[in-house]
Amino acid sequence: MEILETDSTTGQERKLADKLLAHLRSENINAEFAPTPSDACQPANIYARWGEPDIVFCTHLDTVPPYIPPVFDGDEVRGRGACDAKGQIISMYLACKRLAAEGATDFGLLLLHGEETGSFGAKEFRELPGGELVIVGEPTDNRMVKASKGTKAFAVTVTGKSFHSGYPENGDNAIDRFIDFATAVRKKEFPFDPVLGATTFNIGKLTSDNPQNIISDKVCCKVYFRTTFASDKAVCDFMASQASDNIRIEALGGDTPMNYMTLPGFATTTVSFGSDAPQLTNFKERILCGPGSILVAHRPEEHISVGEIDKAVNQYVDIYHSYTKLKQ
């Protein structure tokens, strides 16, 4: 509840980072802001270490807007970030405390900023030494993720010629062009992937500032794809083919679909959302697993149950021991 009471929407997470760092240090835990690879970056990643970490528990500090204050009814915690990803922060923190009490060592807790808008904290941290295994916390219903979809983002600008809407034949309506473009995207059939299923897309940041009685001369938007192993390249090729004199398409990048490490004895799943995991290339192995449901993340009714958190704490401890035994 104390974590959730601090607004940590992306860009404002430093206040929460300061509080968490102070708390970790008050418990005599070796914790600090991870150094950044550039002086232009303000440190906001927290790295707590027990020994020299080979295994690192990792999740993110930020949430999507708007901020929604928490409510606790004895069984569930509600509020912005409850399951994405404050439930992961508290679960991983309690797992680390239990491991330390057991006498375990060489593990860490890494809390990253800027995940929701581009994994900026993860991209900073990958320039630093990593380790053997990173366990990334996201709402996966406490199941280990076998594979995740990739992401591909594009900025689209459609241009036309403005004119009095009573005489549309004398203009060139950018909105009509946009509708044709969006229809082509909707009708495009990408290969179905046997592991990750269908490719999906979403259009956001849609703007056209023309008055209602003037034909639009420009429409701007962003198109965001969730890609599969079968479609990742095909999406890029298709979007490039849609460019013309009146349609400018800028590829903004994204993540490729990924396979993740799973361990025997743990339930598994696949997911369609992105995370920091693809960016953490300074680790040999990556596991994606955490409490909470993605189906309530980013929603007004976002919540997580005490039982899910308790299960996650036990599971994170078990993952540490299972991986340690596997490496022996």
C-alpha positions as CSV (number, residue, x, y, z in Angstrom):
1,M,0.0,0.0,0.0
2,E,2.8,2.4,0.8
3,I,4.4,1.7,-2.6
4,L,1.1,2.3,-4.4
5,E,0.4,5.5,-2.5
6,T,3.2,7.1,-4.5
7,D,2.4,8.3,-8.0
8,S,5.0,6.7,-10.2
9,T,3.5,7.1,-13.7
10,T,6.2,7.1,-16.3
11,G,8.5,10.1,-15.9
12,Q,7.6,10.5,-12.2
13,E,9.1,7.3,-10.8
14,R,12.2,8.9,-9.3
15,K,10.1,9.9,-6.2
16,L,9.2,6.2,-5.6
17,A,12.8,5.2,-6.4
18,D,14.1,7.5,-3.7
19,K,11.7,6.0,-1.1
20,L,12.5,2.5,-2.0
21,L,16.2,3.1,-1.9
22,A,15.9,4.7,1.5
23,H,13.9,1.7,2.8
24,L,16.4,-0.9,1.5
25,R,19.3,1.0,3.0
26,S,17.4,1.2,6.4
27,E,17.4,-2.6,6.4
28,N,21.2,-2.6,5.8
29,I,20.8,-4.0,2.3
30,N,23.5,-3.1,-0.2
31,A,21.5,-1.0,-2.5
32,E,22.3,2.0,-4.8
33,F,21.2,3.7,-8.0
34,A,22.7,1.8,-10.9
35,P,25.2,4.1,-12.7
36,T,24.0,5.2,-16.2
37,P,26.1,4.9,-19.3
38,S,25.6,8.6,-20.1
39,D,25.8,11.8,-18.0
40,A,22.6,12.9,-19.8
41,C,20.6,10.2,-17.9
42,Q,19.5,10.8,-14.3
43,P,20.0,7.6,-12.4
44,A,16.6,6.0,-11.5
45,N,17.4,2.3,-11.6
46,I,17.8,0.7,-8.2
47,Y,20.1,-2.3,-7.8
48,A,20.1,-4.2,-4.5
49,R,22.7,-6.9,-4.1
50,W,23.4,-9.8,-1.8
51,G,26.9,-10.9,-2.6
52,E,27.9,-10.9,-6.3
53,P,24.6,-11.5,-8.2
54,D,24.4,-14.4,-10.7
55,I,20.6,-14.5,-10.3
56,V,18.7,-11.2,-10.5
57,F,15.0,-10.5,-9.8
58,C,13.9,-7.6,-11.9
59,T,10.7,-5.6,-12.5
60,H,9.8,-2.0,-13.3
61,L,9.0,1.1,-11.2
62,D,6.7,3.0,-13.5
63,T,3.0,2.7,-14.3
64,V,0.8,3.9,-17.1
65,P,-1.4,7.0,-16.4
66,P,-3.7,8.0,-14.9
67,Y,-2.7,7.6,-11.3
68,I,-5.4,5.7,-9.3
69,P,-4.8,5.6,-5.5
70,P,-4.9,2.2,-3.8
71,V,-7.7,0.5,-1.8
72,F,-7.3,-2.6,0.3
73,D,-10.3,-4.7,1.3
74,G,-8.4,-7.5,3.2
75,D,-8.2,-9.8,0.2
76,E,-7.3,-7.6,-2.8
77,V,-5.3,-4.5,-3.4
78,R,-6.7,-2.2,-6.0
79,G,-5.1,0.8,-7.7
80,R,-2.8,1.8,-10.5
81,G,0.1,-0.5,-10.7
82,A,-1.3,-3.1,-8.3
83,C,-0.5,-5.9,-10.7
84,D,1.7,-4.1,-13.1
85,A,4.1,-4.1,-11.5
86,K,3.9,-3.2,-7.8
87,G,2.8,-6.7,-7.0
88,Q,6.0,-7.9,-8.5
89,I,8.1,-5.4,-6.6
90,I,6.7,-6.5,-3.2
91,S,6.8,-10.2,-4.1
92,M,10.4,-10.1,-5.3
93,Y,11.5,-8.0,-2.3
94,L,10.0,-10.5,0.2
95,A,11.5,-13.4,-1.8
96,C,14.9,-11.7,-1.5
97,K,14.5,-11.2,2.2
98,R,13.6,-14.9,2.7
99,L,16.5,-16.0,0.6
100,A,18.9,-13.8,2.7
101,A,17.4,-15.2,5.9
102,E,18.1,-18.7,4.6
103,G,21.8,-17.8,4.1
104,A,21.5,-17.7,0.3
105,T,23.8,-15.3,-1.6
106,D,24.8,-14.0,-5.0
107,F,21.4,-12.7,-6.0
108,G,20.0,-9.2,-6.6
109,L,16.9,-7.1,-7.0
110,L,16.8,-4.7,-9.9
111,L,14.1,-2.1,-10.3
112,L,14.0,-0.3,-13.6
113,H,12.4,3.0,-14.8
114,G,10.6,3.7,-18.0
115,E,9.4,0.3,-19.0
116,E,5.9,1.4,-20.1
117,T,7.2,3.8,-22.8
118,G,10.2,2.1,-24.2
119,S,12.2,0.1,-21.6
120,F,14.6,3.0,-21.1
121,G,15.9,1.8,-17.8
122,A,16.6,-1.7,-19.2
123,K,18.4,-0.2,-22.2
124,E,20.6,1.7,-19.7
125,F,21.3,-1.3,-17.5
126,R,22.2,-3.6,-20.4
127,E,25.4,-1.5,-20.9
128,L,26.5,-2.7,-17.4
129,P,27.6,-6.2,-16.2
130,G,24.6,-8.6,-16.0
131,G,24.7,-12.2,-14.8
132,E,23.6,-15.7,-15.4
133,L,19.8,-15.3,-15.0
134,V,17.3,-12.5,-14.8
135,I,13.8,-13.2,-13.6
136,V,11.6,-10.5,-15.0
137,G,8.3,-9.8,-13.1
138,E,5.2,-9.1,-15.1
139,P,1.6,-10.2,-14.6
140,T,1.6,-13.7,-16.0
141,D,-0.8,-15.4,-13.4
142,N,2.3,-16.8,-11.7
143,R,3.1,-18.9,-14.8
144,M,6.5,-19.0,-16.6
145,V,6.3,-17.6,-20.1
146,K,7.5,-19.9,-22.9
147,A,7.3,-17.2,-25.5
148,S,6.1,-13.7,-26.0
149,K,5.0,-11.7,-29.0
150,G,7.2,-8.9,-30.4
151,T,6.3,-5.3,-31.0
152,K,6.7,-3.1,-34.0
153,A,5.7,0.6,-34.0
154,F,5.2,3.0,-36.9
155,A,4.5,6.7,-37.2
156,V,2.2,7.4,-40.1
157,T,1.5,10.7,-41.8
158,V,-1.1,11.0,-44.5
159,T,-1.3,14.2,-46.5
160,G,-3.9,15.7,-48.8
161,K,-5.2,19.1,-49.8
162,S,-7.6,21.2,-47.8
163,F,-10.7,22.7,-49.3
164,H,-14.2,23.8,-48.5
165,S,-16.1,20.7,-47.6
166,G,-19.0,21.7,-49.8
167,Y,-16.8,21.2,-52.9
168,P,-14.8,18.1,-52.0
169,E,-13.9,17.4,-55.6
170,N,-11.5,20.4,-55.5
171,G,-9.6,19.0,-52.6
172,D,-7.8,15.8,-51.6
173,N,-9.2,14.4,-48.3
174,A,-6.4,13.0,-46.1
175,I,-9.1,11.3,-44.0
176,D,-10.3,9.3,-47.0
177,R,-6.7,8.3,-47.7
178,F,-6.3,7.3,-44.0
179,I,-9.4,5.2,-44.1
180,D,-8.1,3.3,-47.2
181,F,-4.8,2.8,-45.4
182,A,-6.4,1.5,-42.2
183,T,-8.6,-0.8,-44.2
184,A,-5.6,-2.3,-46.0
185,V,-4.0,-2.9,-42.6
186,R,-7.1,-4.6,-41.3
187,K,-7.5,-6.8,-44.3
188,K,-3.9,-7.9,-44.4
189,E,-3.6,-11.6,-43.5
190,F,-0.3,-12.3,-41.7
191,P,0.9,-15.9,-41.2
192,F,-0.6,-17.6,-38.2
193,D,2.0,-18.7,-35.7
194,P,1.6,-22.2,-34.1
195,V,3.1,-20.9,-30.8
196,L,2.0,-17.2,-30.6
197,G,-1.2,-17.3,-32.7
198,A,-2.4,-14.3,-34.7
199,T,-0.8,-10.9,-35.3
200,T,-2.7,-7.9,-34.0
201,F,-2.4,-4.2,-34.3
202,N,-3.7,-1.0,-32.7
203,I,-3.9,2.6,-33.9
204,G,-3.3,5.4,-31.4
205,K,-2.4,9.1,-31.3
206,L,-4.8,9.7,-34.1
207,T,-5.1,13.4,-35.0
208,S,-6.5,15.6,-37.7
209,D,-6.9,19.3,-36.8
210,N,-9.2,20.3,-39.7
211,P,-12.5,22.1,-38.9
212,Q,-15.6,20.1,-39.6
213,N,-16.3,22.1,-42.7
214,I,-12.8,22.0,-44.2
215,I,-11.4,18.9,-45.9
216,S,-8.4,17.5,-44.0
217,D,-5.0,18.0,-45.4
218,K,-3.2,15.8,-42.8
219,V,-3.8,12.8,-40.6
220,C,-1.2,11.5,-38.2
221,C,-1.2,8.4,-36.1
222,K,0.9,5.6,-34.7
223,V,0.3,2.0,-35.6
224,Y,1.5,-0.6,-33.0
225,F,1.7,-4.3,-34.0
226,R,2.0,-7.4,-31.8
227,T,4.1,-9.7,-33.9
228,T,4.9,-13.4,-33.9
229,F,7.8,-15.6,-35.0
230,A,6.0,-16.1,-38.3
231,S,5.0,-12.4,-38.9
232,D,7.7,-10.1,-37.5
233,K,9.5,-9.5,-40.8
234,A,6.3,-9.6,-42.8
235,V,4.9,-6.7,-40.8
236,C,7.9,-4.5,-41.5
237,D,7.8,-5.4,-45.2
238,F,4.0,-4.8,-45.5
239,M,4.2,-1.4,-43.8
240,A,7.1,-0.3,-46.0
241,S,5.0,-1.3,-49.0
242,Q,2.2,1.1,-47.9
243,A,4.4,4.2,-48.3
244,S,3.6,6.6,-51.1
245,D,3.8,10.3,-52.1
246,N,0.9,10.9,-49.8
247,I,1.6,8.4,-47.0
248,R,4.9,8.7,-45.0
249,I,5.7,5.7,-42.8
250,E,8.5,5.9,-40.2
251,A,9.6,2.7,-38.5
252,L,10.0,3.3,-34.8
253,G,11.4,-0.1,-33.9
254,G,10.3,-2.5,-31.2
255,D,11.1,-6.0,-29.9
256,T,11.3,-9.3,-31.7
257,P,9.2,-12.3,-30.5
258,M,11.2,-14.2,-27.9
259,N,11.5,-17.6,-26.4
260,Y,12.2,-17.7,-22.6
261,M,13.7,-20.2,-20.2
262,T,11.3,-22.4,-18.3
263,L,12.0,-24.8,-15.5
264,P,10.5,-28.2,-14.8
265,G,7.6,-28.2,-12.4
266,F,6.3,-24.7,-13.1
267,A,3.1,-23.9,-15.1
268,T,3.8,-22.2,-18.4
269,T,2.0,-19.9,-20.8
270,T,2.6,-17.6,-23.8
271,V,1.9,-13.8,-23.7
272,S,1.1,-11.0,-26.2
273,F,2.6,-8.1,-24.2
274,G,6.0,-6.6,-24.2
275,S,8.4,-6.2,-21.2
276,D,11.9,-5.3,-20.3
277,A,13.1,-8.8,-20.8
278,P,14.1,-8.6,-24.5
279,Q,16.3,-5.6,-23.7
280,L,18.3,-7.3,-20.9
281,T,20.8,-8.9,-23.2
282,N,23.5,-8.8,-20.6
283,F,22.1,-11.9,-19.0
284,K,22.7,-15.5,-20.3
285,E,19.1,-16.6,-19.5
286,R,15.8,-14.9,-19.0
287,I,12.7,-16.0,-17.2
288,L,9.4,-14.0,-17.4
289,C,7.0,-14.7,-14.5
290,G,4.9,-12.9,-11.9
291,P,1.7,-12.5,-10.0
292,G,-1.4,-10.8,-11.3
293,S,-3.4,-10.9,-14.5
294,I,-2.6,-8.9,-17.7
295,L,-6.4,-8.8,-18.3
296,V,-6.8,-6.2,-15.5
297,A,-3.5,-4.4,-16.0
298,H,-3.8,-0.8,-17.3
299,R,-7.5,-0.8,-16.5
300,P,-9.4,1.2,-13.9
301,E,-10.2,-2.0,-12.0
302,E,-6.6,-3.1,-11.8
303,H,-6.0,-5.3,-8.7
304,I,-4.0,-8.1,-7.2
305,S,-4.9,-10.6,-4.4
306,V,-2.9,-11.3,-1.3
307,G,-3.0,-15.0,-2.3
308,E,-1.3,-14.2,-5.7
309,I,1.4,-12.3,-3.9
310,D,2.0,-15.1,-1.4
311,K,2.2,-17.6,-4.2
312,A,4.7,-15.4,-6.1
313,V,7.0,-15.1,-3.1
314,N,7.2,-18.9,-2.7
315,Q,7.6,-19.4,-6.4
316,Y,10.4,-16.8,-6.7
317,V,12.3,-18.6,-3.9
318,D,11.7,-21.9,-5.6
319,I,13.0,-20.5,-8.9
320,Y,16.2,-19.4,-7.3
321,H,16.8,-22.9,-5.8
322,S,15.7,-24.8,-8.9
323,Y,18.0,-22.8,-11.1
324,T,20.9,-23.1,-8.6
325,K,20.5,-26.9,-8.6
326,L,20.3,-27.0,-12.4
327,K,23.6,-25.2,-12.7
328,Q,25.4,-27.5,-10.2
